[in-house]
């Protein structure tokens, strides 16, 4: 087990990955890797500590996956299926409310380009800098007011990021403008974009990207504002649970990484 932890994510092997082409390790490359091993009793002690932490990480990951699966199932019931205008599950007060209205996404939102902000120009502070796959840093000036929907444009194209504070979306993203805030709730638009599976519309270039005109052409259905608010209240509480469990999982992984850095000797370049 100690051998596993010595080799897993070992910097020697990671150096073979240039982030561009597929990495292929040869047997001789593996055998050339130098590692430090303690006595068997110390190996057993380290392995016991880290394996218990691995079990915690696995359990937390399973909890997170179960919550995401539950949300996906709820959304499939609370939103009309493709080709339908009424959901299979509806809150009692809306069961006689009639059909949802069909719209193209381009009728209800606009997608605005984020702005370049190189890492060296980010001044710290409390404003999240948002890239295609989420928060990538912090700045002292916001580009968009809260709440914000930031959509991956390049890289993690189509990923939906819900940001509850003022933020700064960078140029690998779009941010959403609500064309009719009197009739459409921002959080419900976020759910609508998630349901639309924008990642399915990305191109297959070296760096995956997405064209906003493709997004504008997607058809969706929307209920009245009161029903939007009811659905949003239900699913936002679930989103908060998912976020909390995701943060706990990240904290466990960070704790494990820190422990390993202290429990294993640092490699010395010859």
Steps between C-alpha positions, in 0.01 A plus 500: 500500500785740580642422156167603345504835679864556398420444133154658478523851345879475527665813347736275302206352306307829477800654322428275201164674444544812287125571499481472122557152358402168655748386763652153453737364764748229410596223740856633521366844591307350791797296622721812497280671760679544834293486818570511874355225721506485882508186717203264476347612836511864385351403163214329684437805716495738201279266298249467785474877530461570129273204423251618765508843338445338159192328641365836619565651156323210328198526733478877448528457123215247506282741701570776248420273205173393666393864547582582136303195386205605719505850351514362147200278572302789651573721201381231263168502685465873568576600139303379196661216305617574145199564277271555801365824651394372844731338760422159649533640854335828590438680827130478602425869446619479137336177385226692323727780379515375143789448263845652520585748223754404235783747431841501337780580742593800284159652581557500876877546546802655337852363541763769550872446463714499813802730513871411498666513841846335508604354834770764550235774481270348762527711812365259758200620697156348538374491140510150346668474161303239307630279221327229302519246782434731796689740726866535396611792717395828662503866404400836651261604222184332366381475142158348576259549790361211704346258449688396187482210258838442334514256209821334383582624147844342449651197672218376727256620234138494608568469873255704711641692798262663748674786686314658792725807532614774263767345277740539209442249215813473284519472122464119488139545614162650426289657771122500482278805474132450580296670227181510710565494874132571571401161360810285532682419823879493468540174694233337286692606189804330648296180543370535144855526365605194702207305360594610147836317522700771327815286495331286232525800264877560530728451203774237488803721445833472685351738758126424526284808446136591466323747271236711674277496190466125544388561857252768393330252268429243773129466579379479859177536698431732793221525758356808671722699736333359817563144384858589411546633854361180653726275292800725565442491878495119490809455286707786643493333844624181333772697321614639836531145635697394193735798538555425870581134431726596209693740724535230766636258238750761377610563861559128560707471181702807595556358850624172351735681264643702790549188711681322218731796445602479866511120531712436190852640434535770237679376189847650459624573149838348428 
